[in-house]
Amino acid sequence: MAAHGRAAERKDAGGMGFVALHLQAEANWTRRDFSGLAREGYMRNPVAHRCVRLITEAAAVVPLLAFEGGEERAGHPALALLDRPNPRQAGGAFLEALYGHLMLSGNAYVELVTTAGGGRELHLLRPDRVSVACDGQGWPVALEYRGGTGKRRVALGAGGSALHLSLFHPLDDHYGFAPLEAALMALDTHNAAGRWNKALLDNSARPSGALVYAPKDGANLTEEQFDRLKAELEQGYTGVTRAGRPLLLEGGLDWKAMGLTPKDMDFVEARNGAARDIALAFGVPPMLLGIPGDNTYANYAEANRAFYRLTVLPMIGRTAGELSGFLGDAFGAPLRLWYDADSIEGLSVEREALWRRVNAAGFLSEDEKRGAVGYGRRE
């Protein structure tokens, strides 16, 4: 009786039956920090992972040259330090990690350490453990590095033992802007499409729908019937091993598919579009990644040359310029580091074309021709 206790609960839909609707909710975005971008981008997204690998590996193997007073010095101690910066890393691995920090964080931190024997070592500080300390006027003066349970301070600027490299950030004076952060929407779209397809396979390879209860006598499901129906659906019709199992309905139940099919959502094109946006943010031609639908370049070799000219070499030049001042102060003499473009196999076609044009210039002397292609006077 209702007077002596609460009446039994019923799922009441006003005599019109029971319909489950799934409405669109607010999108969830990846955190805009180094750990979030590294985890969702480099570690979980194949396009971002390959872009970072292409750039860092291509840039790390380009040899650097040292110049003092306009003359090349093949045996400069700065080159030896960069060739073996510390006992744990070779030069290629060190530079690859440095460029990777720039791609994923927009910042890279290098510390110069003097050993007990008077030698020098270069070490990278992980960006998410570093913060920039400023003076009273807002100028950066040191890096604060948090490692384990302690925190230490490393001086910046002239006479300091740390170097901060950063990519341009229009809204921050001290920290750089990561290329992957500009492609955050495309990154989350690409990852979400992959998770959707995986969940679709795990849930009988069908989109979600609704069970409509429309009995002829106008009755409604009781609490016990509702719970039993929900448990049967979860235990008997979800998962890869239960894919394709027919759904047995009784008592006025009818299944109405409500989810959009992959064709309606056009997942393939959406993923390719997101992949192109990620590659665009990194400056990698989509042709090099095998992404269809954006073959802007006539062939693979042309796309490879554009990749070096527009992405790899500018980053190497920027980094070499920063390292020149930092290591020049450390060794007590002005130093200029620069890349050796002649050693890049992907630019061999451009180099051969330059040599042909210079060689055909009859108004130039031999020494002028050598100077035009980057070589000194013949001894």
N, C-alpha and C positions, 0 to 999 in steps of 0.2 A: 504494500500500500504506500502511496506517496506521502500519506500523513505520518507514517511510522519510519520511513527511511527514504533515501534518495532513489528515484525511479531509475531503472536500468538505462544506461546511455545508449543512444542509437546515432549512427551516422546519418543525419537527416539532410536531405537535399530538396525538401519541399515537394516530394513526389515526382521529381524529374530525374532521379537516378544519381549515380556518383561519377564525377569526371575529375581526373587529375590533370592539372595544367602546369607546365614548366615555362615560366616567363624569363625574359632576359634580365640579367643582373649586371651590376657594375663590373667592368673589367678589372682584373688583377694584374698589376705590372711588376716587373722585376725591380728590385732595389737598385738605386743608382749609386752603387759603391763598388769597390774593387772586388770584394768577395762575391757579391751578387752577380756582377757582370762576368767574372771568371767562371762561376759555377754554371749559370744558365747559358752563357755564350760559349766560352772555350771548351768547357767540359761536357756540355750536353747538346750543343748545336753543331752539326757537321759543317755547315757553311761557314760560320764564324771561326770554328776550329781550323778549317783549311785556309781561310783568309789570313789568320794570324801566322800559321805555319809558313805559308808562301812568302809573306813579307819578311818575317824574322829570319828564316833560313836563307832567303836570297840576299838580304842585307848583310848577314853575318859573315858570308864567305867572300865579300868584296874586299880586296886588300886595301890597306891604308898606307899612304906615303907621308913622310915627315919632311918638312922644309924649314931651314933656318937661314934667314937673310936672303931668301929667294932661291937658295940652292938646296937640292934634295940631299938628305942624309939618310942613307940606307941603314946605318947601324945606330940610329938614335935610340937612347935608352927608353924613351916613351913607347917605341914600337915593341921593344922587348917586353915591357911591362904589359902592354895590351895583348901580346902574343901568349903570355902566361900570367894573367892578373893575380891568381892566388893558387895555392896548392890543390884546391878542390876543383877548379874549373880551368879549362883551356880558353884561349881567346875567342874561338867561335861560340862556345857555349855561353860565355860571359856576355858577348854582344847580343846573342839570340835572346837571352833572358832580359837584357836591357830594353831591346826593341819590343819584346812582349809586354813588359810593364807599361811602355808608352801606349801600345795599342789597347790594352785592357783598362788602364787607369788614367792615361793622359799624363802620368808622372813617372819619373825614374830617378832613383836616388843612388849615388855612387859615393862610397867612403874610401878615402886613401888612408891606409894603415901603415905605420912604420914598425917593422919587426924589431926584435931584440938585437938582431945582428946588424941592424942598420939598413936592411932592405925595405922595399916598398911592395905593398899589395893593394889590389883594388877589390872591393866587395860591394855587392848590391844589397840595398835595404828594401824589404818588402813594402810596397806602398801603403797597405792597410795598417802597418805598424808605425808609420811616420806621420808626424805633424810638424808644420812650420811654425817656429817661434819668431815673433816680431819684437822690435824695440818700441819705445814710446811713440815714435812717429809712424809706425806701421810698416817699417822696412824689415824684410826677413833677415835674421842674423844667425839662426841656428836651426838644426833639425833635432826634434825630440823623438828618439826611437824607443819603442816599447818591445822588449824581448823577454819572454818568460814572466817573471814577477818583478823585474826591475825596469828602470827607465834611465837612459843616458842622453846626454846632449852633445851634439857634434856641430862645430862651428862652420858657418858658411862664409862666402866672400873671400877677399884677399887674405891670405894667410890661413884660411880655414882648411879643414880636411874633408869637406863634403861638397858634392856637386848635385844640384837639383835641376834636372831637365824636365821641361813641361811643354805640352802642346797648347796652342792658343785657346784661351777661355774668355769669352766676351763678358762674363759676369763675375769673374773671380780674379783677384789680383795675385794670388799666390799658388793656386793649384791649376793643373791643366785639365783639358776636356778630352775624354776618351772617344775615339771614333765609334766604338761599339755603342756608346751611350746615345749617339745621334740616331742609331738604327734600333733603338730599344723597342719601338712599336713593332717593327718588322721581325725582330728577334722573338718577341713573345707570341706574335701571330704564327710564326713558323713552328715554334715549340708546341703551341696549343693545338695546331693542326695534327702534329704527330701524336700528341697525347690523346686527342679525340679518336684518331684511327685505331690506336692501341686499345682504348676503352671500348670501342665499337666491337673489336674482335673478342675482348674479354666478356662482353655481355651479349653473347649469341650472335654477334655480327649484325645486330639490328638496332636502329635508333629507338629511343624511348617512345612510348605511346600512352594510351589511357584505357582503363577498363571502365566500361559504361554499364551501370546496373539499372536496368529498366524493366522491372517485372510488371506483369499485366495487372496484378492486384494492387499496385501502388505501394507495396511494403518497402522497407529499407533494411540494409544490412545491420545486424546487431554488432556490438563491440566484439564478441567472440568470433563471429563470422569474418569480420574485417581483419582481425589479427591473424586468423588462420589463413586467410587468402594471401595476406602480405607475406607470411612466413613461407608458404608454398612457392610463391613466385621467386623469393630470394634464394631458397634452397634448391629448387628444382629446375630453374630456367635461366640461371646466369652462369657465366664462366665458359671457357673454351671447350671443356669436355661435354658441355650440354648444348652446344651450338646446334641449331636446327631441330631441337626437340619440339614436337607439336604441343600447343597449349590447349589443355582440356578445360573447357568452360561449362558451367552449369548454372542453373537457377536464374536465368535472365541476364547473365554476364555476356558482354560483347567486347571484343578487342578493336580499338580504333588507333591505327598508327598515326602519330602526330609529329614525329621528328622528320626533319628534312634529310633527303638522301645525299650521299656524297656528290652525286651529279648535280643536284640542285645547289648545293653549297659551292660547287666547283673547287674542291679542295686542291686539286693538282695545280691549277693556275694560281690559286691563292698562295700556295707554298712556293711556287716558282717566282711569283711577284715579290714575296717577302725575301726570298733568297737573293734576288737581284738588288733589292734595297740594302741588304746587309753588305753585299759585295761592293755596292756603290759607296757606302760609307767608308769602307776600308780602302777604296781605290784599286780594287782588283777587277779586271775585266771578267764579266760572267763567262765568257768563252773559255777562260782558263779553268773554271770550276765545273764545266760541263752543264751549265744551266741553259736550257733551251729558251728560244724566243727573243734573244737579245744579241744577235751576232752582228754587232756594230762594225767590227773589224773584218777586213777581207779574208784574213787567214790567221792561223794561230801565231805565226811568227810576228805579224804586225801587232797583235794583241800583247804578245810578250814584250816587244820593244816599248809599247806604250806603258806597260806595267812598270818597267824599269825607269823610264824617263819621268813619268808623272807621279810615281809612288815611292819606289825603292831609293833612287838616287837623292831626291830631295830630303828624305829622312836621314840618309847617311850623311849628307852634307851638313844638315842642321846639327846632328850629333857630333860630327867631327869638329865643327866650329866650337861647340861648348867644351869638348875635351881638350882642344888646343889651348884655350886660356887656362883651364884647370891644371893640366899637366905642365904647361909652360911655367906657371908660377911654382909648381912643385920642384921642377928641375932648374929653376933660376935663370931661364933664358927664353926669349920669345920663340914660340913654336907655332907652326901651322900644319895641321893634319888635313889630308884630303884623300878622296878615294881614287883608285886607279881604274878609270873607266875602260882602258884598253884591255883589261883582263876579263871583262864580262863577255862571255860567249854570246849572250842574247843580243848584244849590240854590235856584233861583228859586221853585219851588213852595213850599218851606218858608218863604221870605221873604214871599211873598204871604199865606200862611196866618197868619204872625205879625202882619203889618200889619192883617189883618182882625180878629184877636182884640183887638189893642190899640186899634184904632179903635172897636170896639164897647164898650170899657170906659168907660162914661159917668162913672164916679167918678174918672177921671184927668183932670188938666188937659192942655192942649195941650203944655206944656213937659215934663210927666211922660211923655206918650205918646212924644214925640220922644226922650227919654232912654231909654225902654224898648226902642226899636228901634235905638239906637246913635248918635243924632244929638244935637247940642248944642241949647242954648236958641236960640229964634229972636231974631235981633237986631232 
